[in-house]
Amino acid sequence: MSFLAPFALAFFALSVPLILLYFLKVRRRERTVSSLLLWHTSVRDREASTFFQRLHRDPLMLLQLLALLALALALARPVATVMGQGARKVVVVLDTSASMKARDVSPSRFEVARAGAASLVRGLGEGAEVMVIEAGVQPKVTAALARDRERALAAIRAAQPHDLPTRVQEAVRTARALVAAEPRAEIHVFTDGAFTLPQSPDIADPRVRWIGVGRGGQNVAITSLSIRKNYYGAFDYQAFVSLVNYSAEQRTFGSSVTSFSAIDLPSISRRKLNVCCSAE
C-alpha cells in the first residue's frame, strides 16, 4: 500500500498538544454543593499540587486520537495496487502429432495432455482470456483469445491427434504473434517432446511453459502409406509403408498388411513382413 499525499500524515502531529492538554491541571471555579459524593474526581484534581497532573486512561482522549489518526490517513489518500485475473492471457498449445497416440501412459499421451489443458482452463479466473491452438502440420487456432472458457473447453474436447508430424515451433511462434509483447501472457505447450527444436527466440521466451507427457521417446511409427496398381497384373496392388524409428536405438519388430476393402480395392493377401528400422 502507498499514499498519494504522504505529507498529510504530519497532520497526526496534532496528537502531541492534544495529549498535553490532558496533562495540564484544570483550574476549576469554587462552588458550594450539598454533597461531595459525586465529585470525587474533581476533588482529587484540586488537591494536586503540581502544574501537571498524572495522565489517566480517558476514553474520550482515545477516541479523539483515533479520530485524528483517521483524518490524517484520509488526507494522505492511501492506495493499493491489486493484480486481478483479468490481466492474464493464456494460450493452450496442444500437440496433435501421431506420437501423441502412444499409450505408455494411460489411456494415451494425448488424453493426458487434453486433461491437463482442460484442468488449466477450468482453474482460470472469470476475467482471464484464453486461446487454444492445435500444433499439427500447420498451426490451427480452434478458439480465439476471449474470456469464454466454455468455448475453449469445447475446442480442447474436440481436438484429436492425427497421423501426421508436428510443427510445435510454428505453433509457438503463432501464439507469440497473437499475444504480441504482452508481458503477462502465458503460453502452455502440452507435448510429448518427440521433436527437435533449434535455439530461437520463440523457444527461449520465458512466457512459454512446456508441459511434457509420456514416459520416454521410444517412438516407432508409420509415417506414410501408399497403395497403387501392380504393373504386371490388372487386379494386383502394391502397398508401400514408411516406418520411422525416432528412438536412438536400433529396433526390430514384426508388422502385417491386411485387406483394404473400405476403399473398394481387391483384397491384398495377408503377408508377414520383418522390418528393421535403424536410427537416423
C-alpha positions, 0 to 999 in steps of 0.5 A: 500500500502507498499514499498519494499525499504522504505529507498529510500524515504530519497532520497526526502531529496534532496528537502531541498538544492534544495529549498535553492538554490532558496533562495540564491541571484544570483550574476549576471555579469554587462552588458550594454543593450539598454533597461531595459524593459525586465529585470525587474526581474533581476533588482529587484534581484540586488537591494536586499540587503540581502544574501537571497532573498524572495522565489517566486512561480517558476514553474520550482522549482515545477516541479523539486520537483515533479520530485524528489518526483517521483524518490524517490517513484520509488526507494522505489518500492511501492506495493499493495496487491489486493484480486481478485475473483479468490481466492474464492471457493464456494460450493452450498449445496442444500437440496433435502429432501421431506420437501423441497416440502412444499409450505408455501412459494411460489411456494415451499421451494425448488424453493426458495432455487434453486433461491437463489443458482442460484442468488449466482452463477450468482453474482460470479466473472469470476475467482471464482470456484464453486461446487454444491452438492445435500444433499439427502440420500447420498451426490451427487456432480452434478458439480465439483469445476471449474470456469464454472458457466454455468455448475453449473447453469445447475446442480442447474436447474436440481436438484429436491427434492425427497421423501426421508430424508436428510443427510445435515451433510454428505453433509457438511462434503463432501464439507469440504473434497473437499475444504480441509483447504482452508481458503477462501472457502465458503460453502452455505447450502440452507435448510429448517432446518427440521433436527437435527444436533449434535455439530461437527466440520463440523457444527461449521466451520465458512466457512459454511453459512446456508441459511434457507427457509420456514416459520416454521417446521410444517412438516407432511409427508409420509415417506414410502409406501408399497403395497403387496398381501392380504393373504386371497384373490388372487386379494386383496392388502394391502397398508401400509403408514408411516406418520411422524409428525416432528412438536412438536405438536400433529396433526390430519388430514384426508388422502385417498388411491386411485387406483394404476393402473400405476403399473398394480395392481387391483384397491384398493377401495377408503377408508377414513382413520383418522390418528393421528400422535403424536410427537416423 
